[in-house]
């Protein structure tokens, strides 16, 4: 989708992904209007300092929460594309405050869907997480429910013709709450905490995540869950690469945490097509015509029976050198907050 002259809005626009998305869009395109929708006035104030009004008159800041339906209706007036990145994504926070996660991740999704349809938005891309596939924690369960809502929304957008698709990927390198910044913060102590030495995860960079979302704006027909092909890492290898020489303290897997992550389950694989750099999980709803999709994207190949896309069976793994380079990049990345020394276990948050 060519965003030159377009009106677009991103929820959660002051988060790690949101800031990189805005930076990328402004560098590549000339949108008529790019709306940053988020609830943190300080983050919006700081972000506005980077983008002065005189230089970026097309950048707008809306204080608002996805829980607030009326505010969304106002913010989406005249918008053509929505990227929905707002979420409560900390696994322990969601476990301790389940209703709050439900209000934001599920009811917030309902509000985005209804407002987008009624405001005649053309396309909506919702960001999801690997934790939504066969979820074992509340965060993953809320995102699975959100994914289902966005896919089903294509069936009742009616004459408005609003299209909804989902982007599902793994842990975002350097995002707020991700593991590498925690390892970097622990490194001066000579000790890093590891939940389980067998643990594996998918990793994706912010740049790759933003590029994948922008590519999906042209690929989407409405109803797909797009899954990028990304590398896996072993937590022990990552700790050795980012904090070499540090002692490893094994602290055990906490409730709601998986040993390995899955982005496409065996059941989803029966509905999935494989492309060179991504997978597309197609909906089973009556509104979906698989033949039409394959006609427009003929290079897709059905996934083999019994296939699943999981972090421990992935065919692509980062080398120690590549992990070390990621650590160095994060230390130099202005958008990444290196947290204070953590006492909590790592590798527990979603992307």
MOVEN-V894649 format. One line per field, one symbol per residue. phi: phi as a letter, one per 30 degrees, with the letter a starting at -180 (. if undefined). Layout:
phi->???
This chain:
phi->.dddidcbbbdidcdededdddeddddcbbddabcccaccddddddddddbeedcbddccccdabddcddddeddddidcbccccdacbdedddddbddddddddcdddeddddddddciddbbccdbaddddhdbbdedddddddedddddeddbdhddidcbbbccbddddiddjdddedddddeddibbcbdadddbbdbbdedddddddddddcddcjjdcdbddbdcbcedddddddbdiddccdcidceiccdbcbcbdeddddcccccebacbdcdcdddccdddddddbdddcedddidbcbddcdccbddedddddddddddcdddcddddedcddcibccc
